[in-house]
Amino acid sequence: PHTYASRYTAADLERWAERVRAWRSGSEPGDPRRLTDRNPPRRTKRDVYVYFDNDHHAHAPLNALELSERLVHA
């Protein structure tokens, strides 16, 4: 069996889109995972980079496009 043989659902992609919107506006999502307990500096906006791992059935490029569409039309 292949380890990477899945794709993100529409709900998964919307959850990630909400997180990206928060990060790029300078805030953060409600459930961040941090390396430290320190509060991050507040910013007016940020650049956000999202990476999709390649997978056996090539869902990663399609999921990346779907997420991009959600963010462009937000």
C-alpha positions in Angstrom: 0.0 0.0 0.0 1.0 3.6 -0.6 1.5 5.9 2.3 0.4 9.0 0.5 -2.8 8.1 -1.4 -5.3 10.6 -0.1 -6.6 14.0 -0.9 -8.0 16.9 1.1 -11.8 17.2 1.2 -13.6 20.5 0.5 -14.0 21.0 4.3 -10.3 20.3 4.9 -9.3 22.9 2.3 -11.7 25.5 3.7 -10.2 24.9 7.2 -6.7 25.5 5.7 -8.0 28.6 3.8 -9.3 30.1 7.0 -5.9 29.5 8.7 -4.0 31.1 5.7 -6.4 34.1 5.8 -5.7 34.6 9.5 -1.9 34.3 9.1 -1.7 36.6 6.1 -3.8 39.3 7.9 -1.3 39.3 10.8 -3.3 37.3 13.3 -3.4 33.6 13.8 -5.9 30.8 13.8 -7.7 29.7 17.0 -5.7 26.5 17.3 -2.1 27.3 16.6 0.7 24.9 17.4 3.7 26.8 18.6 7.3 26.0 19.4 7.3 28.3 22.4 4.8 29.8 24.8 5.8 33.3 23.8 3.2 35.4 22.1 4.2 36.1 18.5 4.7 39.8 17.5 1.6 41.4 16.0 1.9 42.3 12.3 -0.4 44.0 9.9 0.1 41.2 7.3 2.4 38.3 6.5 3.5 36.3 3.5 2.2 32.8 3.8 3.7 29.8 2.0 1.8 26.5 1.7 3.4 23.3 0.6 1.6 20.1 -0.5 3.5 16.9 -0.4 3.4 14.8 -3.6 1.3 11.7 -3.3 0.8 8.5 -5.2 -2.3 9.6 -7.1 -1.2 13.2 -7.8 -3.8 14.8 -5.6 -1.4 17.4 -4.3 -1.3 19.7 -7.3 -5.1 19.6 -7.6 -5.5 20.3 -3.9 -3.0 23.2 -4.2 -5.1 24.7 -7.0 -8.3 24.2 -5.1 -6.8 26.0 -2.0 -5.5 28.8 -4.2 -8.9 29.3 -5.7 -10.5 29.6 -2.3 -7.9 32.2 -1.3 -8.1 34.3 -4.5 -11.9 34.5 -4.3 -12.0 35.3 -0.6 
